[in-house]
């Protein structure tokens, strides 16, 4: 497809989610629940956060507002279809009429998928965003998302990513009907993130912004939020990594994750997410670390697909490009992200347990992922094999 044809393609952007943000914003969760008409909320979280006492103040404020509460704390790692089924059964069994997701992307995606099953009375797998699935037909129950990490942007995205253990893949389900009704972004909830989680989730946000800014389906409104997200990550991630109680840095990274999530208002990301999403369905890798390790190599492959935008990324990352050609500035964006990943001690794919002997399998899965279509440079099976070899240190850099 020619670039002009992509420019003339009909596009839309919807933002169904109301965003509330400030230090201490979570104190208002009860009144936000009342405004949505919730009488009994199911809090979707993980046991680690529950045991750490993060959930109790939220539960208390909901109860103080007259909202009954049931806590579903079974999220462990990235959600699969079995977890979602248990959650939707619990929602119905306890007569809940609203959802409050507290945690990272896994908790928020679980809550969204539970909402899909509750209103459609069918497994979320039936609504896979592919040729095999059906489009969502009903709005999920009132959902408040409260992120405790700054990475996925799931608090505002219109997607949930769920594992299908039988096929060993992750699949997307989504659209405006799955989005949260209200997102409450409070950086005070982020201070307990250890440095390695701060790094991995923060680079995940950066990858959302970079891929959505450069993908085929980008549009001016997503470009705007993506560029600001890149600037925020560049300014704040090192500070948040070095000092978890730097509230200004935590606030900046929380906003970066949210803005990058909004950039996902486009229909696709690109090869880094096609690779990390499919790889996560086959082996137990942490999504944030996985996509962070892949991002520099994918940018190295992709820069020539849209050099002007990659040059603009370099500027957003703080590089002085005044005396550089567009090509050199584009290449410098790759080097800058590679340096950032190194400084934040992101484990390599080899350190994460990725097997070089399985490259053919990994590459085929990535090629079949729907996000491949958004990649700014045409990519085929051999392209994905090269990317995996590059990520695993089996190929030399192509940057001169």
Legacy VTK file of the C-alpha trace (Angstrom):
# vtk DataFile Version 3.0
C-alpha trace
ASCII
DATASET POLYDATA
POINTS 400 float
0.000 0.000 0.000
1.417 3.403 -0.964
1.893 6.058 1.722
-0.720 8.278 0.061
-3.289 5.496 0.265
-2.566 5.136 3.974
-3.001 8.884 4.452
-6.434 8.814 2.790
-7.633 5.810 4.790
-10.637 6.647 6.977
-9.503 7.027 10.579
-11.200 7.843 13.850
-10.174 8.567 17.412
-12.397 8.043 20.428
-11.627 8.692 24.073
-14.397 7.166 26.172
-12.381 7.423 29.416
-12.509 10.378 31.810
-9.031 10.938 33.269
-8.616 12.209 36.838
-5.044 12.781 37.980
-3.118 14.356 40.823
-1.139 13.401 43.877
-3.842 11.974 46.152
-6.371 11.521 43.333
-7.255 8.033 44.577
-8.971 9.592 47.598
-11.876 10.395 45.266
-12.550 6.814 44.140
-15.723 6.549 46.234
-17.383 9.608 44.767
-16.371 8.556 41.250
-17.980 5.169 41.838
-21.181 6.815 43.052
-21.302 9.037 39.972
-21.168 5.901 37.824
-24.107 4.405 39.727
-22.123 1.507 41.201
-23.735 -0.152 44.234
-21.355 -3.122 44.565
-17.856 -3.019 43.104
-15.547 -5.896 42.375
-11.951 -4.810 42.947
-9.679 -6.684 40.539
-6.114 -6.853 41.834
-3.271 -9.200 42.715
-2.449 -10.723 46.067
0.902 -8.951 46.350
-0.750 -5.531 46.233
-3.471 -6.713 48.583
-0.968 -8.013 51.142
1.063 -4.805 50.843
-1.953 -2.779 51.954
-2.381 -0.879 48.685
-5.971 -2.030 48.179
-7.338 -1.469 51.682
-7.601 2.363 51.501
-9.390 2.091 48.156
-11.778 -0.503 49.565
-12.412 1.714 52.597
-13.178 4.808 50.510
-15.614 2.862 48.362
-17.402 1.573 51.466
-17.460 5.071 52.980
-19.277 6.222 49.852
-21.937 3.565 50.416
-20.590 1.101 47.834
-20.332 -2.564 48.792
-17.101 -4.291 47.828
-15.880 -7.731 46.820
-12.133 -8.159 46.278
-10.992 -10.509 43.504
-7.226 -10.860 44.046
-6.373 -13.800 41.816
-4.364 -11.964 39.152
-0.925 -13.565 38.906
1.318 -12.630 36.030
-0.332 -11.950 32.715
-4.043 -12.904 32.496
-5.349 -15.888 30.601
-8.796 -17.061 29.568
-9.157 -19.259 32.679
-8.527 -16.331 35.033
-11.039 -14.170 33.174
-13.655 -16.927 33.386
-13.147 -17.218 37.164
-13.443 -13.463 37.469
-16.668 -13.164 35.502
-18.168 -16.047 37.501
-17.227 -14.281 40.747
-18.682 -10.982 39.484
-22.039 -12.653 38.866
-21.956 -14.778 42.008
-21.412 -11.746 44.241
-23.996 -9.617 42.392
-21.533 -6.890 41.466
-22.450 -4.092 39.089
-19.131 -2.282 38.725
-15.390 -2.917 38.465
-12.366 -1.220 40.036
-8.999 -2.386 38.679
-6.037 -1.731 40.978
-2.577 -2.668 39.735
-0.586 -2.886 36.541
-1.689 -3.746 33.041
-2.518 -7.331 33.951
-5.076 -6.273 36.553
-6.619 -3.676 34.273
-6.778 -6.008 31.268
-8.333 -8.708 33.467
-11.034 -6.299 34.610
-11.813 -5.249 31.050
-12.071 -8.852 29.888
-14.286 -9.754 32.850
-16.531 -6.892 31.795
-16.708 -8.305 28.261
-17.794 -11.732 29.508
-20.323 -10.322 31.975
-22.249 -8.222 29.452
-21.986 -10.613 26.509
-22.579 -13.798 28.515
-19.930 -15.519 26.425
-16.180 -16.254 26.730
-13.886 -13.354 25.920
-12.199 -15.595 23.352
-15.269 -15.174 21.127
-14.384 -11.469 20.837
-10.787 -11.823 19.707
-9.801 -8.884 17.500
-9.099 -10.979 14.416
-10.894 -12.625 11.533
-11.888 -15.364 13.991
-13.638 -13.111 16.479
-16.792 -11.031 16.720
-16.855 -7.276 17.454
-17.978 -6.176 20.884
-21.670 -5.307 20.971
-22.237 -3.984 24.505
-20.537 -1.527 26.865
-18.806 -3.220 29.777
-20.057 -2.451 33.335
-18.767 0.773 34.912
-15.002 0.413 35.264
-12.562 2.569 37.231
-8.889 1.898 36.494
-6.244 2.792 39.094
-2.731 2.025 37.796
0.058 1.278 40.269
2.710 1.171 37.530
3.581 3.621 34.760
3.831 1.565 31.609
1.004 -0.174 29.822
-1.383 2.758 29.663
-4.177 0.192 30.005
-6.020 2.687 32.188
-6.993 4.533 28.993
-6.454 2.062 26.149
-9.300 0.399 24.306
-7.679 -3.028 24.447
-7.190 -5.992 26.724
-4.431 -8.522 26.036
-5.279 -12.060 27.185
-3.423 -15.367 26.909
-4.993 -18.367 25.241
-3.091 -21.274 26.865
-4.380 -23.799 24.339
-2.922 -21.974 21.328
0.020 -20.569 23.319
-0.684 -17.043 22.075
-1.889 -13.738 23.405
-4.831 -12.109 21.686
-6.403 -8.665 21.766
-9.998 -7.811 22.385
-11.236 -4.270 22.323
-12.739 -1.136 20.913
-14.429 1.845 22.579
-16.907 -0.427 24.377
-14.134 -1.977 26.506
-12.480 1.228 27.682
-12.585 2.263 31.334
-15.210 4.810 32.277
-12.830 6.651 34.635
-9.065 6.435 35.092
-7.641 7.678 38.387
-3.917 8.388 38.082
-2.176 8.952 41.405
1.651 8.879 41.433
1.628 8.186 45.178
0.653 4.620 44.286
3.792 4.246 42.149
6.480 4.899 44.762
6.670 1.251 45.827
7.717 0.085 42.341
11.231 -1.366 42.499
13.778 0.041 40.022
13.632 -2.905 37.592
9.838 -2.576 37.323
10.120 1.208 36.911
12.568 0.626 34.063
10.637 -2.117 32.265
7.233 -0.452 32.498
8.671 2.931 31.561
10.337 1.606 28.400
7.091 -0.191 27.592
5.381 3.215 27.634
8.139 4.580 25.410
7.655 1.692 22.980
3.917 2.388 22.791
4.626 6.011 21.951
7.361 5.306 19.392
5.496 2.503 17.638
2.174 4.330 17.523
3.868 7.545 16.335
5.563 5.767 13.449
2.935 3.151 12.538
0.954 3.267 9.303
-2.284 4.221 11.040
-0.914 7.211 12.984
-2.876 10.440 12.837
-2.275 13.975 14.149
-4.029 13.493 17.476
-2.089 10.319 18.286
1.136 11.916 17.037
0.679 14.769 19.503
0.217 12.614 22.597
2.924 10.157 21.503
5.545 12.884 21.115
4.761 14.347 24.526
4.949 10.873 26.048
8.416 10.413 24.526
9.536 13.766 25.934
8.218 12.881 29.397
9.939 9.491 29.405
13.221 11.073 28.332
12.966 13.699 31.066
11.744 11.599 33.978
12.535 7.883 33.653
16.120 8.043 34.884
15.036 10.074 37.912
12.194 7.684 38.754
14.578 4.746 38.350
17.215 6.291 40.620
14.853 7.640 43.293
11.482 5.955 43.562
10.203 8.683 45.920
10.875 11.523 43.457
7.231 12.539 43.203
7.737 14.894 40.266
9.387 12.094 38.290
6.682 9.610 39.296
4.005 12.093 38.197
5.797 12.664 34.887
6.084 8.949 34.191
2.436 8.365 35.124
1.438 11.011 32.587
3.805 9.519 30.004
2.191 6.093 30.360
-1.296 7.569 30.067
-0.403 9.661 26.997
1.310 6.696 25.348
-1.818 4.668 26.077
-3.894 7.290 24.281
-1.567 7.049 21.290
-2.805 3.473 21.068
-6.049 5.051 19.861
-4.593 4.122 16.482
-5.341 0.635 15.287
-1.913 -0.909 15.643
1.589 -0.592 17.023
4.319 -2.465 15.176
6.916 -5.213 15.178
8.116 -4.755 18.775
4.652 -5.424 20.124
3.946 -8.160 17.585
7.097 -9.896 18.800
6.692 -9.329 22.533
3.000 -10.151 22.564
3.435 -13.455 20.737
6.603 -14.403 22.621
4.784 -13.872 25.918
2.214 -16.446 24.871
4.935 -19.065 24.348
7.390 -18.520 27.199
7.113 -16.854 30.641
8.638 -13.445 29.954
7.618 -10.168 31.582
6.059 -8.047 28.836
7.743 -4.792 29.844
11.223 -6.298 29.953
10.624 -8.212 26.744
9.463 -5.282 24.635
12.166 -3.058 26.175
14.897 -5.447 25.064
13.420 -5.589 21.554
12.752 -1.892 20.971
16.242 -0.746 19.853
16.588 -3.524 17.265
13.097 -2.873 15.909
13.872 0.837 15.605
17.127 -0.039 13.817
15.124 -2.074 11.314
12.324 0.496 10.968
13.939 3.928 10.808
14.216 3.989 7.020
10.458 3.360 6.771
9.785 6.884 8.045
13.081 8.725 8.601
11.442 12.105 9.218
9.452 10.761 12.156
12.428 8.906 13.598
14.417 12.154 13.369
11.637 13.893 15.304
11.819 11.120 17.930
15.494 11.967 18.411
14.509 15.576 19.163
11.846 14.428 21.631
14.510 12.316 23.354
16.605 15.451 23.854
19.103 15.014 21.032
20.380 18.218 19.419
19.763 17.418 15.757
20.354 20.922 14.381
23.478 19.974 12.409
22.349 16.475 11.460
20.803 15.240 8.251
17.390 13.609 8.550
19.010 10.204 8.097
21.639 10.770 10.785
19.035 12.140 13.219
16.839 9.109 12.579
19.745 6.779 13.328
20.550 8.787 16.444
17.067 8.060 17.812
17.971 4.358 17.710
21.287 4.930 19.492
19.612 7.044 22.173
17.013 4.378 22.979
19.720 1.704 22.966
21.684 3.788 25.484
18.624 4.275 27.673
17.869 0.540 27.720
21.492 -0.132 28.692
21.537 2.496 31.454
18.355 1.097 32.985
19.840 -2.417 33.056
17.098 -4.054 31.002
17.923 -7.793 30.731
18.720 -9.013 27.239
16.461 -11.553 25.576
19.094 -14.211 26.301
19.021 -13.264 29.989
15.228 -13.508 29.875
15.445 -17.118 28.697
14.699 -16.745 24.993
15.998 -19.788 23.115
17.928 -19.020 19.875
16.969 -22.471 18.617
13.315 -21.394 18.494
13.782 -18.299 16.314
11.829 -19.748 13.378
8.847 -20.439 15.636
9.000 -17.035 17.312
9.285 -15.239 13.972
6.326 -17.057 12.438
4.137 -16.161 15.421
5.123 -12.490 15.201
4.370 -12.394 11.466
0.860 -13.672 12.162
0.179 -11.091 14.895
-2.283 -8.358 13.819
0.125 -5.600 14.901
2.514 -6.526 12.095
0.332 -4.583 9.661
1.134 -1.298 11.407
4.907 -1.600 11.132
6.373 1.414 9.268
8.730 -0.754 7.214
7.492 -3.769 5.302
8.428 -6.916 7.185
8.230 -10.569 6.259
9.287 -13.800 7.940
12.963 -13.234 7.145
12.701 -9.742 8.619
11.399 -11.125 11.905
14.123 -13.781 11.938
16.722 -11.023 11.496
15.168 -9.057 14.356
15.325 -12.021 16.693
18.930 -12.708 15.709
19.772 -9.037 16.281
18.085 -9.042 19.693
19.993 -12.198 20.643
23.349 -10.780 19.574
23.652 -12.987 16.502
23.681 -10.073 14.019
25.877 -6.975 13.898
24.423 -3.468 13.951
23.505 -1.992 10.578
24.018 1.583 11.814
27.105 3.201 10.327
LINES 1 401
400 0 1 2 3 4 5 6 7 8 9 10 11 12 13 14 15 16 17 18 19 20 21 22 23 24 25 26 27 28 29 30 31 32 33 34 35 36 37 38 39 40 41 42 43 44 45 46 47 48 49 50 51 52 53 54 55 56 57 58 59 60 61 62 63 64 65 66 67 68 69 70 71 72 73 74 75 76 77 78 79 80 81 82 83 84 85 86 87 88 89 90 91 92 93 94 95 96 97 98 99 100 101 102 103 104 105 106 107 108 109 110 111 112 113 114 115 116 117 118 119 120 121 122 123 124 125 126 127 128 129 130 131 132 133 134 135 136 137 138 139 140 141 142 143 144 145 146 147 148 149 150 151 152 153 154 155 156 157 158 159 160 161 162 163 164 165 166 167 168 169 170 171 172 173 174 175 176 177 178 179 180 181 182 183 184 185 186 187 188 189 190 191 192 193 194 195 196 197 198 199 200 201 202 203 204 205 206 207 208 209 210 211 212 213 214 215 216 217 218 219 220 221 222 223 224 225 226 227 228 229 230 231 232 233 234 235 236 237 238 239 240 241 242 243 244 245 246 247 248 249 250 251 252 253 254 255 256 257 258 259 260 261 262 263 264 265 266 267 268 269 270 271 272 273 274 275 276 277 278 279 280 281 282 283 284 285 286 287 288 289 290 291 292 293 294 295 296 297 298 299 300 301 302 303 304 305 306 307 308 309 310 311 312 313 314 315 316 317 318 319 320 321 322 323 324 325 326 327 328 329 330 331 332 333 334 335 336 337 338 339 340 341 342 343 344 345 346 347 348 349 350 351 352 353 354 355 356 357 358 359 360 361 362 363 364 365 366 367 368 369 370 371 372 373 374 375 376 377 378 379 380 381 382 383 384 385 386 387 388 389 390 391 392 393 394 395 396 397 398 399
